[in-house]
Amino acid sequence: MGSETPMEKQSWLAENGREDEETTVEYSGKSNGTVHIRYGNRNCWSRRSTVERRLLVVIVVCLLLSLALLIALVVVSSQSDSADSQAQTEPGVCTDRECVLAAARVTQSINFEVEPCDDFYTFACGAWMEKNVIPEDKSEINTFGILRDQVEIILKNILEENTTYAHDEVLQKPKTLYYSCMDLERLEETGDAPLREFLKQFGGWPMLNDTWRHEAFNLTSMLIHLHLYNNDPLVDLLVGVDMKNSTNRILVLDQPPMGLPGRKYYQVERNDSILMAYEALMHNIAVALGGNPLSVARDVKDVMDFEIALANITVPDEDRRDSEALYNPYTLPQLAQNFTGPIEWLRLFHELFSHPDVQVELEKDEVIIVRSPAYITRLNQLLNDTSARTVANYLIWRITMNRAGSLNERYRDFFQDYQKVVYGTAAPRARFRICASYTTNVLGLAVGHMFVKEAFDEDSKHLAQEMIVELKKSFNELLDELDWMDDLTKKVAKEKNDHIMEKIGYPDELLNVTYLTGLFQNYTYTRESYFDNVVTNIEQSVRYNMRQLRDPIDREKWSAAPSTVNAYYNPQRNQIMFPAGILQPPFYKKTYPRSLNFGGIGVVIGHEITHGFDDRGRQHDKNGNLEQWWTDDAIAKFKERAQCIIDQYSNYTVPEAQMNLNGVNTQGENIADNGGLKQSFRAYNNWVKDHGEEPRLPGLPFDSTQLFFINFAQIWCSNMRRESAVNRIRTGHHSPGRFRVIGTLQNSDDFAKAFGCPLGTSYMNPEHKCRVW
């Protein structure tokens, strides 16, 4: 770097009129670096200008420095080669570049002062937790989040680059959407005018309108209009998969999500700080849109009381894990007859599906799956007891809340004040992250086309496929060893495992621009209006969902953007999915030792496979249908073991919140964690049997088995604020990273053996263990 090329030298000489003069530099070869300079013309120095003389002196000095650097590099290289030679002769140690890098990555997270058998999470992640401070714009920092941040930078560069895909219209759509989101200057110019205009179609927001009259309000008409913008504040309505015939779609009616993150946020004292922050958000937005502060305050209180009551009539998540109990079919006439109240069900469904952009004719006895009949019954009573003004105010508030986030800085500040209380974040996310994430959520396959071409190693796809084969094999082996499951159930469980469809990296059609063009043909954007672009996305999404009612299920279809840093199991499709985004360190790298890959992505693969056999996944057969395919005895014994997991995790106290985990809501993920670890460790041992022991990593006192467990723990390293911990406990289905490690390893005999943890006397090896798979 910085050296002069022959072409550059010729150019310099030509520009300075000295092309005909020979200049030679000779090195004496002595260790003192002496340099003799001989010029082609012995009298040329005296004829040089002052500037030229100075330049020549600079050149000589640079050459001297270069010589010294060269000698130093030779010496260091010689020493390094000697060290490498000595290390390579040491049996069982890998010293190539990739092993050194892997060792460095593992080492920098470990707290060597902690005994592994005392607290393996702090041992494996202690140094990581000290080095990784939670950013002001985050409620938590973890391995997944750091990798997502890295992917978002890649997406930023892709979306801001304007030449590579200039001739592909469909690939310009993500760039246009992203640009409109990033144009903060235009957002300031337009202010809240787009939202004001948008709300007019709903008859206005009562708390902003002194002339609003309840006689003009029709609840069913409002719900129809709101649903066309994917807004379902009272009942959640969608076209979903028929769980008992997974090749078909069916109408589904359910209880809705709330404005706050979950039901438990409402089951607090009325003056709770989070409720007050939510109420302040509603008040501030209403006043900013022109409401009178005094009248708005009265309306906001009524709306808040109504929403608290609404949340309390929903069925708790803990009571919604039995899929059979959620499958309650009603024909349209039966729905209208059994749930009489302010909502006109027949009109609601028929008008929605006869919309010009949908045009799906419903049958006279069209079937709707009601997932929460108790909620619908209680909702009708609550609506009868609540004034039309309060209900209307609540409905408009929910769509206003969703759309106000697309406005200027004033409104973004309102949300930041709210999020600081709810999530503990002191600053908003970087704008490019917000925009890249949103663009990918909407146009994931179009963005994925560019992401795969720019940032994905195709070899990763093939190697991950090989690992899945090994993981499925190890699951079947573990099935054979179960002492609680009968042979008949083992047989059908193996059939389901063998029938799991895997999706890795990206779908093949992603690279077909013609396919993408057809997929996004109805999505039209303008750089001038981010708000209108968001509305377009919402309209297209909900209309597309309704038009699918008569379409068969395509089990081959992808449901995640390739750049996603996550993995999934879909019980209706019996499908596991590993997007390209997660096939990166620390989860996976093709040059890593297999111990690290099996401890990383291998455990994730096993986790997703086990989801097919957790408390929910086990209710679906190999084709994704909801039916009892286990014997009664196997189900009873499974539930006993699942209860052990529930009790184990319910006894963990999250230090950041001083609250216990919810073992019921997290049981599916905890079962998958335990099963995934066991499967992947078995698969790794099988690999070692076939290929032999792996060499150690340099500078580390751990064998390959120990490295497997260390990398497993390190993929869950995290720091979280109190607010994040509370949110995880109140609403989450995943345990915090600390307990994904501790809970799983406390149940693992393999781990205890690898680190020599005494049974019963060490924290990480308790006598009582929970085992499902």
Buried (B, 14 or more C-beta within 10 A) or exposed (E): EEEEEEEEEEEEBEEEEBEEEEBEEEEEEEEEBEBEEEBEEEEBEEEBEEEBEEBBEEBEEEBEEEBEEEEEEEEEEEEEEEEBEEEEEEEEBBBEEBBBBBBEBBBEBBBEEBBBBEBBBBBBBBBBBEEBEBBEBBBBBBBBBBBBBBBBEBBBBBBBEEEEBEEBBBBBBBBBBBBBBBBEEBBEEBBBEBBBEBBEEBBBBBBBEEEBEEEEBBBBBBBBBBBBBBBBBBBBBBBBBBBBBBBEBBBBBBBBBBBBBBBBBBEEEEEBEBBEBBBBBBBBBBBBBEBBEEBBBEBBBBBBEBBBBBBEBBBEBEEBBEBEEBBBBBBBEBBBEEBEBBBBBBBBBBBBBEBEEBEBEBEEEBBBBBBBBEBBBBBBEBBEEBEBBBBBBBBBBBBBBBBBEBBBEBBBEBBBEBBBBBBBBEEBBBEBBBBBBBBBEBBBBBBBBBBBEEBBEEEBBEBBEEBBEBBBBBBBEBBEEBEBBEEEBBEBBBEBBEBBEBBBBBBEBBEEBEBBBEBBEEBEBEBEBBBBBBBBBBBBEBBEBBBBBEEEBEBEEBEBBBBBBBBBBBBBBBBBBBBBBBBBBBBBBEEBBBBBBBBBBBBBBBBBBBBBBBBBBBBBBBBBBBEEBBBEEBBEBBEEBBBBBBEBBBEBEBEBBEBEBBBBBBBBBBBBBBBBBBBBBBBBBBBBEEEEEBBBBBBBEBBBBBBBBBBBBBBBBBBBBBBBBBBBBBBBBBBBBBBBBBBBBBBBEBBBEBBEBEEEEBEBBBEEBBBBB
